[in-house]
Amino acid sequence: EALTMSPATSPLLDFDDILTQIGEFGRFQRRNYLLICLPVLFAAANSLSYVFTAGAPTYRCLVPACDNPDSPEYGADWVPRAVPGKWNKQGHFTPGTCHKFVENITEPWDTFPLDECTADNFTANSERCWQFVYDGDERTIVQEWGLQCQENLWKLAFVGTMHFAGLVVGTALSGYLADRFGRKHVFLSCIVFMALTGVAQALAWDYGSFLVFAFLNAVGTSGVYPLAFIIGVEMVGPRKREMSSIVLNYFYAVGEALLGLAVFLPDWRVLQLVLSVPPLICVGYFWLVPESVRWLLARDRREQAGTIIRRAAKVNRRDISVELMAIFNQEELEAQKSTNEDAGMNEAESERKEDQIWASVKQVLGSHVLMARYGIMLLVWAVNAIVYYGLSLNATSLSGNKYLNFTLVCLVEIPGYSLAWLFLRRLGRRLALSGSLLLCSVTCVASGFLKICALRWLKPFQYLSLPVRLILNTKLMFSGANWLVVALFLVGKLGITSSFAVIYTYTAEMMPTVIRSGGVGVMSTFARFGAMLAPFVPLLASYYEPLPLLLFGATSLLAGLLSLLLPETFHKKLPDTVRIRLWLGI
């Protein structure tokens, strides 16, 4: 009976019935699903590329009297005597970045390579330097445009803020355009725009142009994952939708982890080009990937939808009924004629729905209970964004190899999404959200506490001789403090990833149908604004090293406890109106 209804009446329900005949996830869907997942890899990599392109390399002041003018060595033995610094928790010396000790002109001494610098060659006073020695071959925008030292750290963090500002603009713009002009065309446009602006970013001529292209690149990047998600969900049957969303998240995590390859691409321009040029191949998707059938049916383009359905059935080697295809064999002109005849009715219906939306918004604003719950949700969304992106950005400051640490922090999202799926099915929405946030809180605080203990334990020994410090360093390594901090950090990222996955489902189920899409959009946009603060959080480590982790833990704890005040929505009917929502108690 559903198949005999007009497309204007129930097109989306018809397509679910169609999928039972052509296959919910046959070879046709698998091929196209893989194709839409591939650009997600590069979108994920572009979304965090600024961690390395705008990252601060390891450097110290050049000491002309001691450094080899042809090949200065960052970690030379004499550096602690010529450059102020500190002994970090690993027990080795970390020189300061922008100051060096003033040379003792009253003490005669030879310069390199005739003699080695000693403590007597310098005074206790320090001075600012303007030439630097870098550790390794890493080259970022810091060397390119002279962004060294404390006063320029905000410029590096501001690159991330511009990126998140681009995400806010791009997410809203791509969603609107996709509803109006189709999923496929906007999806491909976002991919190409992301690639071209990424190339332009690699060719930037100054800091200002780099910021502009970073913003534009984020605008393009922001549309790739959401539209791939929509296309993937709309092409499969109801029983495969959970799987399609989870697998797409796996691709996103792997794409982020690809940035770990920056260890082999130390030049920021080369890295950005490697991430931006390959997606241009996706121009071929114009002929390979079909438009969303659901969108075509919603637009009364039955002839185009029928063509795709027949092709899908052929590739999946499935037979479709004559009755079914009769619905889609009508010409486009007939569908257009039907649309024109109902134009006045549709306009009136649109006005009625718009009035219904505004009435629902007024009801929400007039309910203290709903306003309190939505206020908690806004806070939880903001905390999720700040902690999620803050942990990703803070990964490069962990002890050990920063490229390996960053890769692990990205890959741990895969079990995080799996954990969210398990929590949602076993614990319900409220406990899944609160449990994920509390898991993140406990591990972040524990990791910060270990850093505090390590700093206090080493402080009395910082002035001991080098052999003693080496022994302490070995002791620390065998005590497991380093890897335990990293392990707790990874579990924290797993928890916040699970929380982020849960909150999308939870928010959608708490919203009445008439304002569900807009409500989730408001929450997501608010989270993007919160994410703009994330690039600045790691800078707090320059004042007190454990502070970022303690801040992440404290905010996650607050959000996790407040989320327990929210109602449970698991196995409850989705509310269509605000009145029904209040009556159901959700």
LUMPA-626788 format. One record per residue (C-alpha): z, x, y; residue number from 1. Coordinates in nm, 4 decimals, padded with zeros to 6 digits, m for minus. Each point is the difference from the previous one (the first is absolute). Example, Ala and Ser with C-alpha at 12.3 -4.5 7.8 and 13.67 -1.06 7.14 Angstrom:
// residues 2
          z          x          y   seq
    00.7800    01.2300   m00.4500     1
   m00.0660    00.1370    00.3440     2
***
This chain:
// residues 586
          z          x          y   seq
    00.0000    00.0000    00.0000     1
    00.0796    00.2858    00.2383     2
   m00.3498    00.1392   m00.0451     3
   m00.1592   m00.3185    00.1357     4
    00.1855    00.0233    00.3298     5
   m00.1850    00.1195    00.3067     6
    00.0418    00.3617    00.1019     7
    00.1423   m00.1078    00.3329     8
    00.2719   m00.1890   m00.1834     9
    00.1319    00.2547   m00.2511    10
   m00.2096    00.3190   m00.0188    11
    00.2798    00.2362   m00.0897    12
    00.1269   m00.2126   m00.2881    13
   m00.3552   m00.0258   m00.1329    14
   m00.0319    00.3783   m00.0200    15
    00.3132    00.0324   m00.2152    16
   m00.1653   m00.2443   m00.2413    17
   m00.3222    00.2001    00.0201    18
    00.1852    00.3191   m00.0958    19
    00.1114   m00.1612   m00.3259    20
   m00.3698   m00.0116   m00.0947    21
   m00.1306    00.3301    00.1352    22
    00.3177    00.1998   m00.0803    23
    00.3118    00.0712    00.2070    24
   m00.0438    00.3773   m00.0104    25
   m00.3232    00.0800   m00.1783    26
   m00.2264    00.2996    00.0324    27
   m00.1433   m00.1313    00.3283    28
    00.3445   m00.0236    00.1605    29
    00.1186    00.3311   m00.1460    30
   m00.2975    00.1860    00.1428    31
    00.0360   m00.1490    00.3470    32
    00.3780    00.0395   m00.0066    33
   m00.0379    00.3718   m00.0682    34
   m00.2521    00.0301    00.2833    35
    00.2342   m00.1581    00.2554    36
    00.2908    00.2149   m00.1204    37
   m00.1801    00.3306    00.0633    38
   m00.0096   m00.0219    00.3834    39
    00.3695   m00.0914   m00.0108    40
    00.0640    00.3573   m00.1167    41
   m00.1503    00.1383    00.3213    42
    00.1597   m00.2686    00.2181    43
    00.3412    00.0988   m00.1339    44
   m00.0723    00.3699    00.0571    45
   m00.1199   m00.0669    00.3572    46
    00.3096   m00.2078    00.0709    47
    00.2239    00.3071   m00.0401    48
   m00.2390    00.2867    00.0719    49
    00.1745    00.0672    00.3336    50
    00.3035    00.1246   m00.1993    51
   m00.2018    00.3177   m00.0600    52
   m00.2630    00.0004    00.2762    53
    00.2702   m00.0513    00.2668    54
    00.2808    00.1670   m00.1915    55
    00.2024    00.2923    00.1309    56
   m00.0791    00.3215   m00.1913    57
    00.2631    00.2667   m00.0590    58
   m00.0053    00.2597    00.2773    59
    00.2119    00.2412    00.2022    60
   m00.0330    00.2142    00.3117    61
   m00.2271    00.3014   m00.0044    62
    00.1985    00.3195    00.0606    63
   m00.2626    00.2456    00.1337    64
    00.2229    00.3045   m00.0441    65
    00.0605   m00.0744   m00.3698    66
   m00.2879   m00.2129   m00.1309    67
   m00.3127    00.1530   m00.1408    68
   m00.2644   m00.0902    00.2607    69
   m00.2687   m00.0463   m00.2674    70
    00.1921   m00.1963   m00.2651    71
    00.3497   m00.1067    00.1108    72
    00.2298   m00.1133   m00.2816    73
    00.2058   m00.3136    00.0559    74
    00.2844    00.0936   m00.2345    75
    00.0334    00.3724    00.0692    76
    00.3415    00.1534   m00.0804    77
    00.0748    00.0813    00.3626    78
   m00.0591   m00.3556    00.1293    79
    00.3722   m00.1058   m00.0083    80
    00.0772    00.2901    00.2336    81
   m00.2753   m00.0884    00.2504    82
   m00.0122   m00.3814   m00.0014    83
    00.2946   m00.2435    00.0208    84
    00.0203   m00.2504   m00.2842    85
    00.2262   m00.1337   m00.2715    86
    00.0718    00.0389   m00.3675    87
   m00.0996   m00.3310   m00.1547    88
    00.1479   m00.1652   m00.3063    89
   m00.2139    00.2101   m00.2343    90
    00.1731    00.3110    00.1289    91
   m00.3002    00.1640    00.1661    92
   m00.0724    00.0563    00.3653    93
   m00.2079   m00.2467    00.2004    94
   m00.1105    00.1492    00.3329    95
   m00.0083   m00.2114    00.3128    96
   m00.3363   m00.1129    00.1235    97
   m00.0187    00.0759    00.3692    98
    00.2584    00.2641    00.0913    99
    00.0500    00.3678   m00.0770   100
    00.2686    00.2509    00.0858   101
   m00.0495    00.2015    00.3164   102
   m00.0944    00.3609   m00.0731   103
    00.2651    00.2644    00.0747   104
   m00.1850    00.2255    00.2428   105
    00.2942    00.2412    00.0269   106
   m00.0271    00.0919   m00.3697   107
   m00.3012    00.2257   m00.0772   108
   m00.1946   m00.1064   m00.3098   109
   m00.3449    00.0248   m00.1408   110
   m00.2195   m00.2994   m00.0601   111
   m00.1802   m00.1095   m00.3170   112
   m00.1146    00.1674   m00.2187   113
    00.1910    00.3197    00.0831   114
    00.3394   m00.1590   m00.0437   115
    00.1649   m00.3263   m00.1016   116
    00.1767   m00.2245    00.2479   117
    00.3797    00.0104   m00.0160   118
    00.2753   m00.2094    00.1548   119
    00.0614    00.2720    00.2600   120
   m00.3482   m00.0545    00.1397   121
    00.0916   m00.3501    00.1267   122
    00.2657   m00.1571    00.2138   123
    00.1900   m00.3232   m00.0734   124
   m00.2005   m00.1843    00.2670   125
   m00.3140   m00.1947   m00.0865   126
   m00.3172   m00.0846    00.1889   127
   m00.2863   m00.2482   m00.0358   128
   m00.3170    00.1239   m00.1669   129
   m00.3602   m00.1155    00.0302   130
   m00.1617    00.1729   m00.2960   131
    00.0720   m00.0953   m00.3588   132
   m00.0250    00.1162   m00.3613   133
   m00.0733   m00.2660   m00.2630   134
    00.1068   m00.0143   m00.3627   135
   m00.3088   m00.0404   m00.2171   136
   m00.3444   m00.1310    00.0852   137
    00.0966   m00.3556    00.1019   138
   m00.1717   m00.1004    00.3233   139
    00.0719   m00.3293    00.1773   140
   m00.0446   m00.1387    00.3500   141
    00.3103    00.2005    00.0945   142
   m00.1979    00.3260    00.0059   143
   m00.3142   m00.1762    00.1201   144
    00.1437   m00.1303    00.3270   145
    00.3234    00.1971    00.0503   146
    00.2510   m00.2659   m00.1080   147
    00.2713    00.2409   m00.1099   148
    00.3728   m00.0231    00.0721   149
    00.2556   m00.2777    00.0463   150
   m00.1496   m00.1482    00.3162   151
   m00.3235   m00.0864   m00.1858   152
    00.1516   m00.1571   m00.3120   153
   m00.0278   m00.3459    00.1548   154
   m00.3760    00.0477    00.0330   155
   m00.0285    00.0586   m00.3746   156
    00.2148   m00.3056   m00.0756   157
   m00.1994   m00.2076    00.2497   158
   m00.3095    00.0476   m00.2180   159
    00.1776   m00.2092   m00.2632   160
    00.0951   m00.2611    00.2576   161
   m00.3643   m00.0306    00.1104   162
   m00.0961   m00.0369   m00.3647   163
    00.2380   m00.2920   m00.0504   164
   m00.1175   m00.1576    00.3250   165
   m00.3520    00.0118   m00.1431   166
    00.1285   m00.1685   m00.3157   167
    00.1425   m00.2874    00.2037   168
   m00.3314   m00.0581    00.1767   169
   m00.2166    00.0555   m00.3069   170
    00.2010   m00.2239   m00.2341   171
   m00.0244   m00.3004    00.2316   172
   m00.3654    00.0650    00.0853   173
   m00.1258    00.0558   m00.3546   174
    00.1799   m00.3095   m00.1300   175
   m00.1579   m00.2224    00.2641   176
   m00.3477    00.1468   m00.0436   177
    00.0186   m00.0261   m00.3804   178
    00.0800   m00.3717    00.0198   179
   m00.2842   m00.0543    00.2441   180
   m00.2805    00.2274   m00.1247   181
    00.0863    00.0617   m00.3639   182
    00.2092    00.2430   m00.2032   183
   m00.2790    00.2313   m00.1098   184
   m00.1585    00.0787    00.3368   185
    00.3297    00.0628    00.1792   186
    00.1268    00.2053   m00.2961   187
   m00.3063    00.2259    00.0144   188
    00.0176    00.0204    00.3801   189
    00.3627    00.1160   m00.0181   190
   m00.0887    00.2683   m00.2552   191
   m00.2883    00.1359    00.2073   192
    00.2013   m00.0174    00.3239   193
    00.2874    00.1830   m00.1707   194
   m00.2371    00.2728   m00.1197   195
   m00.1786    00.0471    00.3346   196
    00.3193    00.0090    00.2067   197
    00.1512    00.2386   m00.2543   198
   m00.2931    00.2361    00.0471   199
    00.0375   m00.0365    00.3778   200
    00.3694    00.0827   m00.0388   201
   m00.0940    00.3239   m00.1779   202
   m00.2352    00.0841    00.2884   203
    00.2524   m00.0831    00.2751   204
   m00.0141    00.2427    00.2933   205
    00.3549   m00.0464    00.1395   206
    00.3286   m00.1763   m00.0656   207
   m00.1001   m00.3114    00.1951   208
   m00.3234   m00.0527   m00.1933   209
    00.1877    00.0589   m00.3272   210
    00.2435   m00.2798    00.0918   211
   m00.2820   m00.2415    00.0828   212
   m00.1818    00.0656   m00.3275   213
    00.3281   m00.0185   m00.1961   214
    00.0551   m00.3477    00.1485   215
   m00.3563   m00.1116   m00.0797   216
    00.0195    00.1477   m00.3495   217
    00.3130   m00.2071   m00.0640   218
   m00.1815   m00.3135    00.1222   219
   m00.2636    00.0541   m00.2680   220
    00.2443    00.1129   m00.2672   221
    00.2235   m00.3029    00.0471   222
   m00.2688   m00.2398   m00.1208   223
   m00.0974    00.1789   m00.3205   224
    00.3072   m00.0646   m00.2168   225
    00.0701   m00.3636    00.1073   226
   m00.3636   m00.1035   m00.0469   227
   m00.0239    00.1831   m00.3330   228
    00.3157   m00.1897   m00.0993   229
   m00.1508   m00.3340    00.1030   230
   m00.3356    00.0655   m00.1678   231
    00.1752    00.1188   m00.3168   232
    00.2273   m00.3029   m00.0211   233
   m00.2800   m00.2470    00.0803   234
   m00.2326    00.1295   m00.2721   235
    00.2411   m00.0368   m00.2944   236
    00.1684   m00.2880   m00.1763   237
    00.3602   m00.1158    00.0566   238
    00.1370    00.1911   m00.2994   239
   m00.1441    00.3302    00.1276   240
    00.1055   m00.0155    00.3648   241
    00.3316    00.1809   m00.0459   242
   m00.1782    00.2766   m00.1873   243
   m00.2708    00.0358    00.2642   244
    00.2517    00.0376    00.2829   245
    00.2180    00.2498   m00.1876   246
   m00.2917    00.2212   m00.1088   247
   m00.1341    00.0103    00.3561   248
    00.3396    00.1276    00.1142   249
   m00.0249    00.2722   m00.2649   250
   m00.3294    00.1143    00.1513   251
    00.1601    00.0043    00.3442   252
    00.2851    00.2211   m00.1235   253
   m00.2422    00.2422   m00.1658   254
   m00.2041    00.0104    00.3208   255
    00.3067    00.1014    00.1990   256
    00.0787    00.2667   m00.2581   257
   m00.3507    00.1467    00.0438   258
    00.1257    00.1425    00.3284   259
    00.1916    00.2505   m00.2085   260
   m00.3359    00.1727   m00.0436   261
    00.0503    00.1204    00.3563   262
    00.1533    00.3066   m00.1618   263
   m00.3572    00.1029   m00.0824   264
   m00.1354   m00.1113    00.3398   265
    00.2262    00.1693    00.2563   266
   m00.2337   m00.0663    00.2951   267
    00.0638   m00.3442    00.1480   268
   m00.3623   m00.0579    00.0997   269
   m00.1259    00.0683   m00.3527   270
    00.2690   m00.2246   m00.1499   271
   m00.0885   m00.2889    00.2300   272
   m00.3710    00.0363   m00.0801   273
    00.0678    00.0018   m00.3752   274
    00.1921   m00.3274    00.0379   275
   m00.2560   m00.1646    00.2294   276
   m00.3500    00.0895   m00.1219   277
    00.0131   m00.1314   m00.3627   278
    00.0701   m00.3652    00.0983   279
   m00.3431   m00.0108    00.1658   280
   m00.1417   m00.0323   m00.3524   281
    00.1451   m00.3511   m00.0001   282
   m00.2920   m00.1113    00.2177   283
   m00.1660   m00.0608   m00.3368   284
    00.2567   m00.2741   m00.0641   285
   m00.2189   m00.2258    00.2152   286
   m00.2253   m00.0364   m00.3054   287
    00.2648    00.0469   m00.2716   288
    00.3021   m00.2106    00.0973   289
   m00.0462   m00.3786    00.0348   290
    00.1583   m00.2199    00.2640   291
    00.3175   m00.1876   m00.0961   292
   m00.1059   m00.3179   m00.1800   293
    00.3102   m00.1779    00.1236   294
   m00.0919    00.0777    00.3608   295
   m00.3569   m00.1179   m00.0569   296
    00.1230   m00.3268   m00.1497   297
    00.2435   m00.0476    00.2875   298
   m00.3000    00.0399    00.2344   299
   m00.2151   m00.2412   m00.2040   300
   m00.2469    00.2746   m00.0954   301
   m00.0448   m00.1391   m00.3490   302
   m00.3394    00.1504   m00.0655   303
    00.1224    00.3578    00.0595   304
    00.3125   m00.0683   m00.2032   305
   m00.2090   m00.1342   m00.2860   306
   m00.2162    00.3121   m00.0032   307
    00.3071    00.2251   m00.0332   308
    00.1522   m00.2236   m00.2675   309
   m00.3172    00.0103   m00.2087   310
   m00.0111    00.3786    00.0287   311
    00.3661    00.0283   m00.0977   312
   m00.0533   m00.2206   m00.3037   313
   m00.2974    00.2105   m00.1069   314
    00.1884    00.3303    00.0349   315
    00.3061   m00.1447   m00.1769   316
   m00.2293   m00.1412   m00.2726   317
    00.1428   m00.3472    00.0416   318
   m00.1771   m00.3358   m00.0036   319
    00.0585   m00.2515    00.2779   320
   m00.0487   m00.3737   m00.0218   321
   m00.2926   m00.1826    00.1534   322
    00.2416   m00.2361    00.1764   323
    00.1698    00.2920    00.1675   324
   m00.3176    00.1603    00.1311   325
   m00.1277   m00.3311    00.1335   326
    00.2607    00.0264    00.2720   327
   m00.1461    00.3297    00.1242   328
   m00.3729   m00.0624   m00.0435   329
   m00.0306   m00.1950    00.3239   330
   m00.1760    00.1686    00.2868   331
    00.1902    00.1533    00.2895   332
   m00.1655   m00.2457    00.2367   333
    00.1664   m00.2928   m00.1734   334
    00.3398    00.1656    00.0245   335
   m00.0591    00.0673    00.3683   336
   m00.1032   m00.3618    00.0556   337
    00.3209   m00.1197   m00.1622   338
    00.1960    00.2348    00.2209   339
   m00.1662   m00.1299    00.3171   340
    00.0655   m00.3630   m00.0961   341
    00.3680    00.0737   m00.0417   342
    00.0273    00.2148    00.3150   343
    00.1812   m00.2649    00.2014   344
    00.2371   m00.0755   m00.2866   345
    00.0724    00.3691   m00.0553   346
    00.0697    00.0524    00.3712   347
    00.2504   m00.2843   m00.0010   348
    00.1570    00.1370   m00.3170   349
    00.0328    00.3451    00.1591   350
    00.1725   m00.1486    00.3039   351
    00.2365   m00.1924   m00.2272   352
    00.0884    00.3174   m00.1948   353
    00.0542    00.1933    00.3223   354
    00.2387   m00.2683    00.1246   355
    00.1785    00.0139   m00.3357   356
    00.0414    00.3780    00.0267   357
    00.1503   m00.0175    00.3489   358
    00.2302   m00.2819   m00.1071   359
    00.1218    00.2141   m00.2895   360
    00.0581    00.2968    00.2302   361
    00.2102   m00.2190    00.2306   362
    00.2005   m00.1239   m00.2981   363
    00.0696    00.3581   m00.1080   364
    00.1075    00.0982    00.3511   365
    00.2317   m00.3029    00.0116   366
    00.1740    00.0853   m00.3279   367
    00.2849    00.2519    00.0252   368
   m00.0061    00.0491   m00.3758   369
   m00.3698    00.0873   m00.0138   370
    00.0167    00.2197    00.3089   371
    00.2878    00.1968   m00.1543   372
   m00.1909    00.0452   m00.3252   373
   m00.3218    00.1037    00.1710   374
    00.1979    00.2372    00.2217   375
    00.1351    00.1681   m00.3134   376
   m00.3512    00.0174   m00.1431   377
   m00.1305    00.1649    00.3176   378
    00.2740    00.2611   m00.0223   379
   m00.0695    00.0635   m00.3689   380
   m00.3725    00.0393    00.0694   381
    00.0667    00.2493    00.2802   382
    00.2432    00.2014   m00.2156   383
   m00.2506    00.0066   m00.2854   384
   m00.2725    00.1380    00.2258   385
    00.2172    00.2621    00.1699   386
    00.1575    00.1269   m00.3235   387
   m00.3209   m00.0135   m00.2064   388
   m00.2099    00.1954    00.2472   389
    00.2951    00.2128    00.1118   390
    00.0578    00.1244   m00.3550   391
   m00.3704    00.0749   m00.0414   392
   m00.0066    00.2019    00.3222   393
    00.3307    00.1727   m00.0795   394
   m00.1286    00.1166   m00.3402   395
   m00.1505    00.3178    00.1440   396
    00.3410    00.1101    00.1333   397
    00.1639    00.0061   m00.3436   398
    00.0881    00.3305   m00.1612   399
   m00.2709    00.1518   m00.2147   400
   m00.3765   m00.0375    00.0116   401
   m00.0770   m00.2643    00.2628   402
   m00.3360   m00.0885   m00.1581   403
    00.1575   m00.0632   m00.3405   404
    00.2860   m00.1962    00.1549   405
   m00.2401   m00.2192    00.1955   406
   m00.2089   m00.0667   m00.3128   407
    00.3080   m00.0984   m00.1997   408
    00.1256   m00.2290    00.2774   409
   m00.3371   m00.1797   m00.0044   410
   m00.0352   m00.0218   m00.3782   411
    00.3511   m00.1425   m00.0389   412
   m00.1389   m00.3159    00.1607   413
   m00.1721   m00.0801   m00.3313   414
    00.3280   m00.0590   m00.1880   415
    00.1293   m00.1610    00.3210   416
   m00.2649   m00.2724   m00.0130   417
    00.0611   m00.0420   m00.3738   418
    00.3732   m00.0347    00.0670   419
   m00.0699   m00.2692    00.2588   420
   m00.2077   m00.1945   m00.2501   421
    00.2826    00.0245   m00.2561   422
    00.2703   m00.0940    00.2535   423
   m00.1959   m00.3025    00.1216   424
   m00.0314   m00.1386   m00.3523   425
    00.3540    00.0777   m00.1194   426
    00.2334   m00.0110    00.3023   427
   m00.1658   m00.2433    00.2369   428
   m00.1049    00.0673    00.3589   429
    00.3356    00.0432    00.1772   430
    00.1595    00.2424   m00.2471   431
   m00.3288    00.1889   m00.0379   432
   m00.0175    00.0591    00.3745   433
    00.3681    00.0816    00.0462   434
    00.0159    00.2179   m00.3113   435
   m00.3037    00.2035    00.1067   436
    00.1430    00.0586    00.3491   437
    00.3451    00.0925   m00.1318   438
   m00.1568    00.2427   m00.2485   439
   m00.1791    00.1677    00.2894   440
    00.3184    00.0025    00.2072   441
    00.2197    00.1604   m00.2661   442
   m00.2488    00.2757   m00.0841   443
   m00.0796    00.0841    00.3639   444
    00.3687    00.0259    00.0901   445
    00.0693    00.2076   m00.3127   446
   m00.2886    00.2329    00.0862   447
    00.1291    00.0383    00.3560   448
    00.3521    00.0624   m00.1289   449
   m00.1282    00.2818   m00.2228   450
   m00.1665    00.1580    00.3017   451
    00.3299   m00.0182    00.1904   452
    00.1879    00.1632   m00.2870   453
   m00.2596    00.2768   m00.0305   454
    00.0171    00.0738    00.3715   455
    00.3804    00.0148    00.0013   456
    00.0121    00.2155   m00.3137   457
   m00.2401    00.2590    00.1375   458
    00.1332    00.0174    00.3548   459
    00.2809    00.2525   m00.0704   460
   m00.2471    00.2344   m00.1712   461
   m00.2813    00.0030    00.2564   462
    00.1073    00.3369    00.1429   463
    00.0261    00.1806   m00.3367   464
   m00.2390    00.2705   m00.1087   465
   m00.3436   m00.0763   m00.1415   466
    00.0886    00.0744   m00.3697   467
    00.2931   m00.2417    00.0161   468
   m00.2174   m00.2697    00.1537   469
   m00.2581    00.0487   m00.2744   470
    00.2739   m00.0536   m00.2587   471
    00.1068   m00.3184    00.1799   472
   m00.3613   m00.1161    00.0063   473
   m00.0261    00.0505   m00.3774   474
    00.3253   m00.1846   m00.0513   475
   m00.1270   m00.2940    00.2003   476
   m00.3227   m00.0118   m00.1993   477
    00.1834   m00.0062   m00.3302   478
    00.2541   m00.2513    00.1268   479
   m00.2835   m00.2496    00.0337   480
    00.0725   m00.0974    00.3608   481
   m00.3624    00.0328    00.1056   482
   m00.1662   m00.2005   m00.2725   483
    00.2795   m00.2596    00.0102   484
   m00.0670   m00.0631    00.3700   485
   m00.3712   m00.0398   m00.0729   486
    00.0707   m00.2273   m00.2999   487
    00.2257   m00.2286    00.2059   488
   m00.2598   m00.0040    00.2776   489
   m00.2652   m00.1125   m00.2495   490
    00.2221   m00.2779   m00.1361   491
    00.0556   m00.1141    00.3582   492
   m00.3754   m00.0194    00.0559   493
   m00.0336   m00.1922   m00.3276   494
    00.2584   m00.2522    00.1202   495
   m00.1570   m00.0604    00.3416   496
   m00.3458   m00.0301   m00.1607   497
    00.1356   m00.2681   m00.2322   498
    00.1606   m00.1752    00.2974   499
   m00.3259    00.0026    00.1945   500
   m00.1846   m00.1558   m00.2944   501
    00.2664   m00.2688   m00.0478   502
    00.0242   m00.1035    00.3647   503
   m00.3635   m00.1129    00.0174   504
    00.0535   m00.2494   m00.2816   505
    00.3434   m00.1046    00.1246   506
   m00.1178   m00.0658    00.3561   507
   m00.3007   m00.2045   m00.1142   508
    00.2245   m00.2202   m00.2150   509
    00.2515   m00.0553    00.2813   510
   m00.2650   m00.1175    00.2476   511
   m00.1229   m00.3622    00.0146   512
   m00.3666   m00.0333   m00.0977   513
   m00.1140   m00.1059    00.3464   514
    00.1217    00.3269    00.1560   515
    00.0072    00.2282   m00.3070   516
   m00.2967    00.2190    00.0912   517
    00.1034    00.0346    00.3627   518
    00.3640    00.0559   m00.0923   519
   m00.0765    00.2852   m00.2392   520
   m00.2330    00.1428    00.2645   521
    00.2758   m00.0038    00.2631   522
    00.2408    00.1764   m00.2374   523
   m00.2589    00.2610   m00.0954   524
   m00.0930    00.0649    00.3639   525
    00.3663    00.0395    00.0940   526
    00.0345    00.2532   m00.2818   527
   m00.2954    00.1965    00.1402   528
    00.1752    00.0234    00.3343   529
    00.3077    00.1265   m00.1798   530
   m00.2132    00.2569   m00.1813   531
   m00.0970    00.1481    00.3373   532
    00.3525    00.1452    00.0140   533
   m00.0274    00.1628   m00.3427   534
   m00.1818    00.3190    00.1164   535
    00.2894    00.0810    00.2356   536
    00.2792   m00.0369   m00.2584   537
   m00.0645    00.3370   m00.1741   538
    00.0435    00.1700    00.3396   539
    00.3713   m00.0840   m00.0225   540
    00.0294    00.2723   m00.2642   541
   m00.0390    00.2601    00.2751   542
    00.3393   m00.1143    00.1345   543
    00.1741   m00.0635   m00.3332   544
   m00.1916    00.0548   m00.3233   545
    00.1444   m00.2867   m00.2138   546
   m00.0269   m00.2544    00.2849   547
   m00.3384   m00.1570   m00.0961   548
    00.1123   m00.0666   m00.3584   549
    00.3347   m00.1401    00.1149   550
   m00.1797   m00.2273    00.2473   551
   m00.2392   m00.1234   m00.2707   552
    00.2954   m00.0665   m00.2293   553
    00.2024   m00.1865    00.2631   554
   m00.2849   m00.2292    00.1091   555
   m00.0975   m00.0729   m00.3627   556
    00.3630   m00.0885   m00.0774   557
    00.0141   m00.2410    00.2952   558
   m00.3291   m00.1670   m00.0985   559
    00.1006   m00.0179   m00.3666   560
    00.3299   m00.1740    00.0760   561
   m00.1523   m00.2423    00.2509   562
   m00.2738   m00.0969   m00.2477   563
    00.2708   m00.1429   m00.2278   564
    00.0457   m00.2742    00.2621   565
   m00.3555   m00.1240   m00.0610   566
   m00.0728   m00.2881   m00.2416   567
   m00.1568    00.0526   m00.3416   568
   m00.3613   m00.1217   m00.0355   569
   m00.0718    00.0983   m00.3609   570
   m00.1258   m00.2927   m00.2115   571
    00.0266   m00.2337    00.2970   572
   m00.2754   m00.2178    00.1403   573
   m00.1803    00.1515    00.2994   574
    00.0901   m00.2028    00.3125   575
   m00.2937   m00.1658    00.1764   576
    00.1912   m00.0899    00.3173   577
    00.3104    00.1127    00.1842   578
    00.1828   m00.3203   m00.0987   579
   m00.0702    00.0576   m00.3696   580
    00.1073    00.3623    00.0367   581
    00.3389   m00.1074    00.1413   582
    00.0360   m00.2685   m00.2658   583
   m00.0678    00.2541   m00.2773   584
    00.2472    00.2413    00.1552   585
   m00.2473    00.2900    00.0298   586
***
